[in-house]
Amino acid sequence: MDRPQLIIRFDANTSSLISIHADQNIIFHSLASGEPSRQIVGFNDEIIDATFLTAASSSTHTHLALATNSNLIRMYSTTTFDVRLLSGHKDMVLSLDKSIDYRWLASGSKDRTARIWSSTEAGDWRCLAVCEGHAEAVGGVALSRKMDDKGKTGRFLMTASQDRTIKMWDLTSIPLDEIPEEPIKPRSLATLRAHEKDINALDLSPNDRFLASGSQDKLVKIYEVDFNPGQGGAVRHVGTCKGHKRGVWTVKFSKTDRIVASGAADRTVRIWSLDDFSCLKVCQIIKSVLTADIRRSHRLGSSSRLLVVGYAARHFCCRRPCQVMEHQG
């Protein structure tokens, strides 16, 4: 006998109907409003990307957004672990990024689009904009890192695709104080043929002057970014970092130094100079590097840096000093 696809139970303590679904999600429905009041997700599958966010009514991180093997973005509350599923993408979500103030979420998908999300005063997350124009899946997204003179976040968005191009999108038409009834369609300001194979990662420097890309063609490329609100934008290639033996999966600028880190399937993390694009250091890792970041270490002194690496062996590690912590997957 097949297991039923939906189980319904009544919780008298909270006056809620609880529905248990075949996808292992448990949803609490308020009898007063008929709306979901809480959701527990029992299965995440492989987690592809993640980022912290801050709702409109808060000053601290309130949510953790996850991209899994799904077209739905899973939005976890950091206090209750209640989950909401953000629908909109038609195919698997591949990449996430947040604005400098953590108010906006950017997502890239196999459906060849990128979306911008924000929360309402009630705490619900809604789609603000849809960027359409790539011919293949969008595997990398990067929101601008600076505020404008009026404190406006998310001035522009950079996207990278399996069509081997990078696009710049103007987000200044998105209102800050309200959620549009229908998602806005931002204007593409620039398109650049960037690599000879799929582009896996993007990152913008803290001052929005430079963009880094990593690709299956084993290269890290650096671009100069020029954005003028209301006038236009441009992306110009200024340097190539050569040295990886296999595809590059992650790139990340330092927040304090003129360097960029890259991690690749050749089991190395490389540190590159932004002055002459030479390799300053090579860190050997035991497995393919999936993500890397450069952080200031307050415990080691103001001049110390930590290289944080995640790789395909159930581990992440911090170099200087080296610390290895194990995950179950």
C-alpha positions in Angstrom: 0.0 0.0 0.0 1.4 3.4 -1.0 2.0 6.0 1.7 -0.5 8.9 1.5 0.9 12.0 -0.1 -0.7 14.4 2.5 -1.4 14.0 6.2 -3.5 16.5 8.1 -3.5 16.9 11.9 -5.1 19.4 14.3 -3.1 21.2 17.0 -5.5 22.4 19.7 -2.8 24.3 21.6 -2.1 26.7 18.7 -5.5 26.4 16.9 -3.6 25.3 13.8 -4.0 22.7 11.1 -0.7 20.8 10.4 -0.2 19.4 6.9 2.6 16.9 6.3 3.6 16.6 2.7 5.4 14.0 0.5 8.3 16.4 0.0 8.9 16.1 3.8 7.7 19.7 4.5 5.5 20.4 7.5 3.3 23.4 7.3 1.3 25.0 10.2 -1.9 26.8 9.0 -3.6 29.3 11.2 -7.4 28.6 11.4 -8.1 32.3 12.0 -6.5 33.5 8.8 -6.0 30.3 6.7 -2.5 31.4 6.0 0.7 29.4 6.8 2.1 30.5 10.2 5.1 28.3 10.3 6.9 25.8 8.1 9.5 23.1 8.8 11.6 21.7 5.9 12.7 18.2 6.4 14.9 17.8 3.3 17.3 20.3 1.7 19.2 18.1 -0.7 22.5 19.5 -1.8 23.0 23.1 -0.7 24.6 25.1 -3.6 24.8 28.6 -2.1 23.8 30.5 1.1 23.8 34.0 2.4 22.5 35.9 5.5 19.9 38.6 5.1 18.2 41.3 7.2 14.5 42.0 7.0 13.2 45.5 6.6 12.0 45.9 10.2 15.3 44.7 11.8 18.9 45.9 12.3 20.4 42.4 12.7 20.5 39.3 10.5 17.0 37.7 10.5 17.2 35.1 7.7 19.4 32.6 6.0 18.7 32.1 2.3 19.7 28.8 0.8 19.9 27.7 -2.9 19.4 23.9 -3.2 18.6 21.5 -6.0 15.3 23.3 -6.5 13.7 26.3 -8.2 12.6 27.4 -4.8 14.8 29.6 -2.5 14.6 28.4 1.1 14.4 31.3 3.6 15.2 30.3 7.2 14.4 32.5 10.2 17.7 32.7 12.2 15.7 32.7 15.5 13.0 30.1 15.0 14.3 28.1 11.9 10.8 28.6 10.4 11.1 28.3 6.6 9.5 30.1 3.7 9.8 29.0 0.1 10.3 31.8 -2.4 8.8 30.9 -5.8 9.5 32.6 -9.1 12.4 30.9 -10.8 11.3 28.2 -13.3 14.5 26.0 -12.9 17.2 25.3 -10.3 18.7 28.3 -8.4 22.5 28.3 -8.9 23.8 31.4 -7.1 23.0 34.0 -4.4 24.3 37.3 -3.3 23.2 40.1 -0.9 23.4 43.9 -1.0 25.8 45.7 1.3 23.1 46.3 3.9 21.7 42.7 3.6 18.3 44.1 2.6 18.3 42.7 -1.0 18.8 39.2 -2.2 20.0 38.4 -5.8 19.5 35.0 -7.3 20.7 33.4 -10.5 19.0 30.4 -12.1 19.1 27.7 -14.8 16.0 29.5 -16.2 18.4 32.1 -17.6 17.2 34.9 -15.4 18.4 36.7 -12.3 15.9 38.0 -9.6 16.1 40.7 -6.9 14.2 40.0 -3.7 13.4 42.1 -0.6 11.2 41.8 2.5 8.0 43.7 3.3 7.4 45.4 6.7 5.5 42.2 7.7 8.6 40.1 7.1 7.5 38.4 3.8 10.0 38.2 1.0 8.9 39.4 -2.5 10.4 39.6 -5.9 11.4 43.2 -6.9 12.9 42.7 -10.3 13.6 40.1 -13.0 16.7 40.4 -15.2 16.2 38.7 -18.6 18.7 38.6 -21.4 21.1 35.7 -21.0 21.0 32.8 -23.5 22.0 30.1 -20.9 21.9 29.5 -17.2 23.0 32.3 -14.8 25.7 30.8 -12.6 27.1 33.9 -10.9 25.5 37.1 -9.4 27.1 40.1 -7.7 25.3 43.1 -6.2 27.1 46.4 -6.0 29.0 46.9 -2.7 28.5 50.6 -2.2 25.7 52.9 -1.2 25.0 55.9 -3.3 24.8 59.5 -1.9 21.2 59.0 -0.8 21.9 55.7 1.0 20.4 53.7 -1.8 21.5 50.1 -1.9 21.9 47.8 -4.9 22.8 50.4 -7.5 23.6 47.7 -10.1 23.8 44.0 -10.6 26.5 41.9 -12.4 25.5 38.5 -13.8 27.6 35.7 -15.4 26.2 32.9 -17.6 27.0 29.7 -19.3 26.6 31.7 -22.5 30.1 33.0 -21.5 29.0 36.6 -21.1 28.9 39.0 -18.2 26.0 41.6 -18.0 25.6 44.8 -16.0 22.0 45.7 -15.0 20.8 49.1 -13.8 18.8 48.7 -10.5 18.2 52.4 -9.8 14.6 52.2 -11.0 13.6 49.8 -8.2 11.9 51.7 -5.4 13.3 51.4 -1.9 10.2 52.2 0.2 7.7 49.9 -1.5 7.3 46.5 -3.2 6.0 46.9 -6.8 2.9 44.9 -7.7 4.7 43.3 -10.6 8.5 42.8 -10.7 10.4 45.5 -12.6 12.4 44.6 -15.7 15.8 46.3 -15.3 17.8 47.6 -18.2 21.0 45.9 -19.4 23.8 48.5 -19.5 26.6 46.4 -20.8 27.4 42.9 -22.2 30.9 41.5 -22.4 32.1 38.2 -23.9 34.3 37.2 -21.0 35.5 33.6 -21.2 35.8 30.6 -23.5 33.9 28.2 -21.1 31.2 28.4 -18.5 31.6 31.2 -15.9 31.2 29.8 -12.4 31.8 32.8 -10.1 31.7 36.6 -9.8 32.7 39.1 -7.1 32.8 42.9 -6.9 35.5 44.8 -5.0 34.3 46.8 -1.9 34.6 50.1 -3.8 32.7 48.7 -6.9 35.7 49.6 -9.1 36.7 46.0 -10.1 35.0 42.8 -10.9 36.5 39.3 -10.8 35.3 36.3 -12.7 36.3 32.6 -12.5 35.6 30.1 -15.3 36.0 26.5 -16.4 38.7 27.8 -18.8 41.0 27.8 -15.7 41.3 31.6 -15.8 40.6 34.4 -13.3 39.9 37.7 -15.1 39.7 41.2 -13.6 37.6 44.0 -15.1 37.3 47.7 -14.4 33.7 48.7 -13.7 32.2 52.2 -14.6 28.7 52.9 -13.4 27.0 56.3 -13.8 23.4 56.4 -12.4 21.1 57.7 -15.1 23.8 57.7 -17.8 25.0 54.2 -18.3 27.7 51.7 -17.4 30.7 49.8 -18.9 32.9 46.8 -18.1 36.4 46.7 -19.4 38.9 43.8 -19.1 42.1 44.9 -17.5 44.0 41.7 -16.5 44.1 37.9 -16.5 45.4 35.7 -13.7 46.8 32.5 -15.1 48.0 29.5 -13.0 45.1 27.2 -12.1 45.3 23.8 -13.8 41.5 23.1 -13.7 38.3 25.1 -13.6 37.9 28.0 -11.1 34.9 27.7 -8.8 35.2 30.7 -6.6 36.7 34.3 -6.6 36.7 36.8 -3.7 38.2 40.2 -3.2 39.9 41.2 0.1 38.1 44.0 1.9 41.3 45.7 3.0 44.1 44.8 0.6 44.6 44.9 -3.2 44.4 41.2 -3.6 41.9 38.6 -4.8 41.6 34.9 -3.9 40.5 32.1 -6.2 39.8 28.5 -5.6 39.7 25.7 -8.2 39.2 22.1 -8.9 43.0 21.7 -9.0 42.9 21.6 -5.2 44.5 25.0 -4.7 43.7 28.5 -3.5 45.7 31.2 -5.2 46.2 34.8 -4.0 46.6 37.3 -6.8 47.9 40.9 -6.9 45.6 43.6 -8.4 48.6 45.7 -9.3 50.2 43.3 -11.8 47.9 40.2 -11.6 50.7 38.0 -10.5 50.3 35.0 -8.2 51.5 36.0 -4.7 50.8 32.7 -2.9 49.5 29.2 -3.6 47.7 27.2 -0.8 47.4 23.5 -1.4 44.1 21.9 -0.3 43.3 18.2 -0.2 40.2 18.4 -2.5 38.6 20.6 -5.1 38.0 24.1 -3.6 34.3 25.2 -3.9 34.4 28.5 -1.9 37.0 30.8 -0.4 37.0 34.1 1.5 39.6 36.5 3.1 38.7 37.8 6.5 40.4 40.0 9.1 41.4 38.2 12.3 40.9 40.3 15.3 42.3 37.6 17.6 45.6 37.6 15.7 45.9 41.4 15.4 44.6 44.1 13.1 47.2 43.2 10.4 46.4 39.5 10.3 44.2 37.8 7.7 42.4 34.5 7.6 41.8 32.6 4.5 38.6 30.6 4.9 38.2 27.7 2.5 35.4 25.2 1.8 36.2 22.1 -0.2 34.7 18.8 -1.4 35.7 16.6 1.5 33.2 17.5 4.3 35.5 20.1 5.6 36.2 23.8 5.7 39.5 25.2 7.0 41.0 28.5 8.1 44.6 29.2 7.3 46.8 31.2 9.7 46.5 29.3 11.9 45.2 26.2 10.1 42.0 24.9 11.6 40.0 22.0 10.1 36.4 21.4 11.0 34.5 18.4 9.7 30.9 18.2 8.3 28.9 15.1 7.6 28.5 16.2 3.9 
